[in-house]
Amino acid sequence: MSSHYRLRPIEILLIEDSPSDANLIQISFKQAKIPNTLRWVEDGETALEYLLHQGDYTNSPRPDLIVLDLNLPGMDGQEVLTSIKSDPTLKRIPVIVLTTSEDEEDILKSYELNANCYITKPIDIQQFMGMVQLLKEFWLAAVQLPSE
């Protein structure tokens, strides 16, 4: 399927508190040969500073796609999602919730807050790689992402 799509490099913001999960995501994106720049922040407050060009992030690039964990220290993922989707300059950026939670309440709440999709992190590394390949096929090859 992907052979007839032209992939353009995209800017991805990963909001993930687990260094091991962030590393696995970064490796998976590289192995899936996804042309991207993946930037990683570890908590919700830093994510909003990045997105709003505050503090150390005054020159941060606008992401084309956000991958968001719900279980973050301090400001949790749902609070980050609320902030993103209520900001007129950020609300069009697609947000993929990628989390360990399978709780129906978390799923419903994320969609109510306008998450673009909700994915439970696979535990098995091969399944994880397969999930990243699906992300590549759908979000990075087939979907037209909004520009600024």
N, C-alpha and C positions, 0 to 999 in steps of 0.2 A: 504494500500500500504506500509506503513512504517514498518509494523510488520516483514517483512522479510529482512529488511535492518539492518545492524549493524551500529549503530551510534558510532563514536569515538569522544572524546572531541576535539573540535577545538578552535583555537584562533581567535577571531573576534575583529577587530578594528572598533569602531563606531566613525565617524567624524561628529559631530552634535552640532550646537551652541545653540539649545533650550534645557534647562534643562528639561522642561516638556516632550518634544518629546523623549529625551534620556531616561528619566525615564520610559515612556510608552514602549519604545523599550526593555529596560532591563526587565521590568515586563512581557512583551509579550513573550520574549525568555524563561524566567523562567517557565511561565505557559504552554508553548508549550513543556516543558521538553526537551529542546535542550541541550545536554551535551556540554558546552562551557565555555570559559573564555572570557567575553566581557569587553574590555577596551575602555574607552571613552575619547576623546579629543574634545575640543570645537572650534578649529579653524584650518585653513589650515597650518599655520606656525608650530603650535605644532604638527600637524599630520606628517609633513615632518621630524621634529626633532625626533619624535617617530620612524618613519620608517627607518630613516638613522642613528639611534643610536647616536644622538647628544644631547648636553646639559644634562638635567636631565634624558635622556632616553638611556644612553649608554648601559644598559643591558636589554632593552625592547625586549620581544619575537617577533619573526616574525609572523605576522598574516597569517592565512590560508585564510581569507576572510575579505574584507573591505566593510563597509556600509557607504556610503558617501552622505551627504546633499550637494546640490549645493549652497544654500544661506548661505554662511559663511561670517563672518566679515573679513576684510583684504583680504587675498588670498582666492578667491572664490573656490567653488568645482571643476569647470572646470580647473582652474589653478592647483589644487591639482591633479586632474586626469591626466593632461598633464605631470606633474612631475613624477607621479607613472609610467605611461605607457612609458615614455621615459628613465627610469632608468633600465639598464640591470639586476640589482639585484631585482627589484620590479615588473617589468612588467608582470610577470606570475601570480601575486596574483589577483584573481578575484575581481572586484569592482562592487558592486551593488549600483547604484545611487538610493537613496530613498529621494525624495524631494516633496515639495508642488507644484512645477511648472508643469503645463500641457502644457506649451508653446512648440509648434512644433520645434521652433528653438533650444531650450534647449535639446530636445530629440535628434534631428539630430546631434547637436554638441557633445553631450555625446557619441553617438555611433561612430562618426567620431574620437573621442579621445580614442576609444577602451574600453568604458564601457562594462561590460559583460551583464548587463541588466539595465533597467530604470523602476522604479516603482514610481508612484505618491502616496504620503501618503494618505491613506484613512482618512476621517474626523471622521467617526463613529468608536467607540472603538471596536465593534464586527467585523467590516470589517477589522480593523487594526489587530486584533487577527487572523483573517482568513488569512490575507496576511502573517503574521509571520509563520503560520502553513504551508502555501505553500512554503515559503522559507526553512523551515525545511525539508519538503518532497523532494524538488528539490536539493537545494544547499548543504544540510547537510546530506542527506541520499542517494540520487541517484547519485550525481555527484562525480567523483573522483577528489579531489582537489590536486594541485601540491604540492610536498614537496620542501623544500629548495633545 
